[in-house]
Amino acid sequence: MPGKDEGAGKEKYLERFLKIGLDERTAKNTIANNKVTANLTALIDDAGVADGCDRSVGNFLYTVATKYPSNALLHRPTLLQYIVSSKIKTTAQLDAALSFLADTGLENLDLKKFEESCGVGVEVSKEEIERIVTEAFEENKVAILELRYRFNVGELLGHVRKKQPWADGKVVKKLIDSKLYELLGERTAADNEKPSKKKKEKLAKVESAPVSAPEKPSEEDLNPFLIFPNPEENLKVHTEVPFSDGSILRCCNTKQLLDKHLKATDGKVWTRFPPEPNGYLHIGHAKAMFIDFGLAKDREGGCYLRYDDTNPEAEKKEYIDHIEEIVEWTGWKPFKITYTSDYFQELYELAVELIRRGHAYVDHQTPDEIKEHREKKLNSPWRDRPIAESLKLFEDMRRGLIDEGKATLRMKQDMQSDNFNMYDLIAYRIKFTPHPHAGDKWCIYPSYDYAHCIVDSLENITHSLCSLEFETRRASYYWLLHVLGLYQPYVWEYSRLNISNTVMSKRKLNRLVTEKWVDGWDDPRLMTLAGLRRRGIPHTAINSFVKGIGITRSDGTLISVEHLEYHVREELNKTVDRAMVVLHPLKVVITNMEANSTIEVDAKKKPDAPDDDASSFYKVPFSNVVYIDRLDFRMQDSKDYYGLAPGKSVILRYAFPIKCTEVILADDNETILEIRAESDPLKKTKPKGVLHWVAQPSPGVDPFKIEVRLFDRLFLSENPAELDNWLGDLNPKSKVVIPNAYAVPSLRNAAIGHRFQFERLGYFVVDKDSTPENLVFNRTVTLKDRYSKGGK
């Protein structure tokens, strides 16, 4: 237990942070991080705002505390003056200032260039902003009318930022919202049905991969789970649900409910990873697993693997089996495996109780009628039917006496709410479809909105963790548990993981698979976990990657795939053995070496392996006939070229220098058939170029042949999901098959799943398509990033 002094210190920090306008949750999360607390406290003192300041200034100070470049601390007081004096007053200006200072470092600060770079003194009139917003609407009017509120508003914001980067973002957003309403009218239920799309449209800048090892990790990097409260603290108000009549429901547990919960859990943390078995898991689920399983592991608790199987039409046994197997592969061990369908009886009984308490009713509206009534915020004509009547009809639904689509059970929430997730959500539908886990016992199935919070409560989940698109569902989550008098878990949302040059939605992934744009759910070009595994990416690298990007609520960043590749290289460089492979063989005959003779040279398995240990080496045959890659030979030499050319020398790695003495051409006088060369076995020459090679293992015998598959970005654009014709952005060179590469003999015994570094080529893994007669290797990643900053 913390001492009195420590508790008083936290209260002191909380008071200071609230004074500068931070919301209570941000302030408390900040206190959990000693480094950020120290930074922010120093900034408050340096800025002279210990007695309080405008909320916008306080939020800017918080940003500086968390993002200020460590190489430019000399200039931090100057930035504070600009913030406090409101010379820097928008997020765009602050981002530009931080970027400028990072580039400046410890050099003298040119104030004129600094002010120009971050728009100090630039005032953009509301009339000018309105003109540019109108221009953006005119350019995109057709798409806006077609997509309505699903249109990517980020395109409109981007247009304005491009024309006037220093325009006030709040004014811009307000004008865009106003014009959308003017053009489209009220937002409909259909517009809001999938808020995850809206989140996807907010993607902003791409974070480039690090080019060097990261700095020493901070406290929150070492333990990102410090932000979460302990189970015994779950007496606080989780959220407030405002109702259209002016009342406010403040959701929290009673002491009796919490005591009962803590007794059931023994005070430990229980989380759940709840995938829907309607497809294969992707790397976004790896982040969810890291948070769900990771928090439970950090607090010595347990995490359920719970299948969210409320829709029998979309779920398959194949997906259920895959999920369990891939969770194990990623290194997580479920505390228990459960199914939402395990609780169908309890869910049904609670639905009956919900009706009895006057909080649910049987509705006969069609889906279109429900949609129309929700758009107009109109009550169903059956909303106020007698409780006894709804109880009888719900029983008829359960017994299969009402046809599919002729009735639903709806929760009686608040049709006038500002939150569309309180518009009398559907709790049960009729579906005469057998369930893959529950069989044919039920013909009514609960909705996600009804079931997931109740099962969280029934399983005594302490922390219900989900991605940000579910934030608007908090109100219905807590409302339902409150009216049923059930224990309420702590809910916390985190940002989705969005990665460049790929798509992450299950709908798009399913289309890529079913329309055969890729070779199945485990195609190595996909960001499915099965695809990443087949590509040779270790689960430890994936977990390291998701830990590195953090578990914050910031939802505006598209992470470059280079970040993932960086972690993969870091992992594989330490663990895999080397080998030599030539993708495009070009024959080289060494004329001063005895023909039909073969020697063995020692090649190192790993660069840092000890030289005095025989296990550090593997034997490679070397003869007077070797093969180099065609890309390592040119007819015309140049200063910046380190390959082989006529009259030029290179070193054959692990062997000797050779010098090109003759080039044998085909009858067309262009095609190179063979290179003649002389070796320097005494190594008197010291060429700069070092080439990999494969030799004939014995006289007249070709080297060992393998098939190599070179995989690359699946899409050309960083964010193909934003494109209307996203399939048109597929990279035609995302998969290149080389059927007859040459490899050193040591690879003959490679088994499926074995990983290697092919020298100068990249990291590779043996694919499942391999046979004893034909080994297939997939490229995992190149040895270094081949893309410029920005990922293109």
KOLROTOR-732063 format. One record per residue (C-alpha): x, y, z. Coordinates in steps of 0.1 Angstrom, whole numbers, plus 5000, padded with zeros to 4 digits. Each point is the difference from the previous one (the first is absolute). Layout:
% residues N
XYZ/...
This chain:
% residues 792
500050005000/501350354992/501050215030/498350325010/502850214985/499749824967/496250045000/500250375008/502650044972/497649854975/497250235011/502350294997/500949914964/496449934992/499050355013/502750164979/499149814968/496350075004/500850385004/501550014966/496949854984/500849634996/497049775003/500149785031/500849684982/502950154981/501350155032/499849675019/501649814972/502850254999/500749965038/500449624993/503050094978/502950155021/501850134969/497150194985/499050135035/503550145005/500050164966/496650155003/500750145035/503150174988/498250144970/497350155022/502650175021/502150124970/496950144983/498850185032/496549845000/500149835033/496850195010/498249884969/499650084963/497849974970/499149634992/501550034965/503350125015/500049715026/499449754973/502950144980/502249975030/499049645004/500949944963/503450165006/500549785031/499549694980/501350084965/502850275004/503249894982/502749925025/502750134977/498650365002/499450065038/502050324997/497250164981/497049885021/499750335019/499650184968/497249774988/498250055034/500050384995/498449954966/497349775015/499250215030/499850324979/497749814975/502350074972/499849634995/496449915004/499149714977/501049645000/501450044965/502250285012/501249805030/500849704978/501950214976/501950175029/501049665015/501249884966/502050314994/501749985035/500849634995/501850094967/501850295017/501249815030/502750185020/500850254972/499150375003/496350064995/499150224971/496850175013/499050134966/500249664984/498349855031/497150234998/499649954962/500149625004/497250005025/497850284988/500550255028/498050324994/498149854971/496350065003/497649824977/496750174998/496849805004/498950124965/503249864985/499549675018/496449994988/501150064965/502549715001/497549765017/497450094973/502649924974/500749675016/496349915001/499650094963/502849774990/498749715020/496250064998/499249694979/501949775024/498550175031/496449954987/500749644992/501849915033/498250255022/501550015035/502249714991/502050234978/503650045011/499950345017/503849985002/500150084963/498250335006/502250085030/503149924979/498850234972/499750295024/503449925017/501750004966/498550344991/500350165034/502049795025/499650265028/496250024998/498449945034/499149635000/497050045022/498550264977/500849784970/498349695016/497050215011/499550134964/500449664985/497449855024/497750284993/500349964962/499649625003/496750065019/498950264975/500749764971/498849675015/497650085028/499749805032/502549715006/498249674995/500449675018/501549864968/502650275000/501049915036/499749634997/503849934997/501950275018/503249814995/500050134964/499950355013/503049935022/501849874970/499450324981/501850205027/503449864991/502650274998/503749994997/502149694996/502649925025/503249894983/502049715013/502950075023/503449994983/502049925031/499449835033/497550185023/501050215029/500049875035/496449905008/497950215024/498149875029/496849974981/501849824971/501349755025/496549955015/497250154978/497449855024/500650255028/497150214987/497449755011/498450015034/499949705024/496749805004/499350135035/499850354986/496949914979/497650205022/500550324979/497650144975/501049854966/498050224978/497050245000/497149924977/498050314993/496349964991/497950224979/497850095030/502950175016/500849725025/503449845002/500849645009/503449985018/501049644996/502049835028/500049695021/498549985034/502349895028/498049685003/500449924963/503750075000/500649795032/498249714983/502150044969/503350035019/499149685019/499449824968/503350114984/502150005032/500750364992/502049914968/499850164966/497849804975/499950124964/498649854968/501049984964/496749974981/500549944963/497049934977/500749674981/499150144966/503550024985/503749965007/501750235026/502250284987/502850215016/497450235016/498949715021/503649965011/499850345016/496749905017/501649685012/503150195013/497750235020/497549735012/502449725008/502850245009/498150185027/498849685016/503649864999/501450325014/497649995030/500349625004/496449954990/498349824971/498650074966/497149824984/500049914963/496350064994/498549944966/497550274992/497749764982/496650164999/499649994962/499749644988/499850104963/503550155000/502049765022/501849684990/501849725019/503050084978/500350355015/499549875036/502849754996/502350264984/499550255027/500849765028/503149884981/501350354991/499550135036/502349725012/502550084972/500250365011/501149895034/496950055021/498349755022/496350055007/498849975036/497049834986/498349964965/496450095000/497350094975/497350265002/497749724989/500949825033/497850275017/497049994977/497749875028/501150275024/499850274973/496549894992/498950005037/501450355004/498250124969/496849875016/500950205032/500750304978/496549994986/498549955035/501850315012/498550204971/503350054982/499349794969/497249934976/499249784970/499950204968/498549904966/501650274979/501949894969/503750094998/499250294976/497350135024/502449985030/502650194979/497550274991/498850045035/503550025014/500950274974/497050205010/500449925037/496549865001/498849745025/498849664987/496249975000/500649695022/502350175025/497350045027/498349674996/499149825033/502849815017/498049685001/499450024963/503850044993/500749715023/497649774981/501350114966/503649955011/499249655011/498349944966/503250134983/502149755021/497749714991/500250084963/496350104996/500950334983/501550014966/503650134995/500050384995/496550055015/501150105035/502950125020/500650075036/501250365005/501450175031/497950305011/502750265003/499850364988/498950084964/500650375005/503649965012/503050164982/501649665000/498649784972/501149695020/497250085024/497349984973/498249695014/502749754988/498949654990/500649745026/498849694982/499249894964/498449694986/502349784979/499049654990/503749914996/501949735020/502850135020/503649864995/500449965038/496650005015/498349784974/496350044992/498750075035/499450374993/498250194973/500550345016/503450155004/501250295021/501750304984/503550115008/498750315017/497949805023/502349705007/503550135003/499650225031/497949745018/502549724993/502850235012/498150035032/499149635003/503749914996/501050265025/502250194976/501950275019/501250204969/497949994968/502550134974/499050084964/500950234971/498850364997/497249944975/498149845030/500250325021/496650114990/498649675012/501150075036/496650165007/498049704990/502649765017/499650165034/496350084996/499249634995/502149885029/498550275022/496449924993/500649635006/501950075032/503149824988/503750055008/501650264977/503649944987/502450294994/499950094963/503050154982/500450064963/503350014980/500950114965/499749754972/503149884983/500150134965/503049904978/501150154967/499849824966/497349765011/496349975009/498849885034/496249974998/498749645000/497750094971/502950114978/502149715011/497249764993/499650144965/503749974993/499849645010/496749894984/500750184967/503549854999/502050324999/502249825025/500749635007/497849955031/499850145035/503649915007/501450174969/503450155011/499050344986/497150035023/500150155035/498149705014/501949835028/500049684979/501550194971/502750165021/500949675015/500249844966/502250294989/502449905028/499350285025/500549885036/497250075024/502650165024/500750274973/496250074997/499650035037/503150235002/498550214972/496650055017/501650075033/502250264983/497250204984/498250025034/496449955012/498950365001/496750154989/501550214972/498249884968/501450224973/503149824988/500749764972/503049795011/502549934973/500649634992/503750095004/499550015038/499049635000/502949914976/502450175023/499049785030/500149694977/503550074990/501150075036/498649665009/501249794971/503550155000/500649855034/498549664994/500349864964/502949844982/501550134968/500249834966/500850104964/497550004972/500350144965/496650104985/501150064964/503049784994/502850114977/502849754994/503650095008/502849774990/503350055019/502649924974/503149985023/498449755023/500249634993/496849874983/498049735015/501450075035/498050115030/501150145034/497950105030/500150355016/498750105034/497050245000/498850165031/496449935012/499750335019/502150314998/500750025037/500749635005/503449925017/502849924976/501449735023/496849795000/499649754972/496250025004/500150364988/500849884964/498549794973/501849844971/499550144964/501449824969/502250224978/501149904965/501250154967/496350064990/498050235021/496950204995/499450365009/496950214996/499550174966/499450325018/503549995013/501650034965/500150294976/501850054967/500750375009/501750075033/499550325021/501550155032/496949945021/499649644988/501549715021/499049704979/501949824973/500950154966/502549924973/503550055013/498750065036/500549795031/497649915028/500249775031/498049685000/498850005036/501849745022/502349914970/502450214978/500150314978/499349944964/500650224969/497849994969/502149924970/497549914973/496250024993/498449744979/497050134981/497249834981/499650044962/498050325006/503250165015/497950125030/499049705020/502749905025/500549635001/503149965021/502750205018/503749895000/502150115029/503349945018/500249955038/502550155024/500349725026/502850195019/497650305003/502650254988/497350234986/497650185023/496850074980/497250205017/497149794986/499049685017/497549764983/498149705011/500149694978/499149644996/502449744985/499649674983/500049755029/501949754978/501249994964/497250034974/497350015027/497850315002/499550175033/497049925022/496950164985/497350175021/496950214993/500150355015/496950225005/500750375004/497150175018/499550385002/497450255010/496549884989/498950364991/501950284983/498350285021/500750055037/496250005008/498149804973/496949995023/499450374992/499849934962/496749944982/501749754977/502249845027/500449684980/501550204972/502850095023/501349655003/503749974995/500649784968/503549925014/498949905035/500949644992/502949904978/500849634996/503549894991/499749624992/503749924995/502250175025/503349845010/500749925037/502949865021/499649635008/499450075037/496450114992/499049654988/499049905035/498050325007/496549925015/496850194996/500150305023/503850025002/501350364995/503250114985/501850324990/501049974963/503150224999/499450334982/496449904992/497950005032/498449775025/498149704987/497949715013/499249664986/496450004988/497449735006/499749944962/503549845001/500549644990/503249785003/500550064963/499450385001/500750225030/498150334999/501350315019/498050315008/501750335005/499150145034/501750344997/502950154982/503350065019/499350375002/497250244991/499850054963/497450285003/500750375005/498750195030/496250004997/499849644988/500050054962/
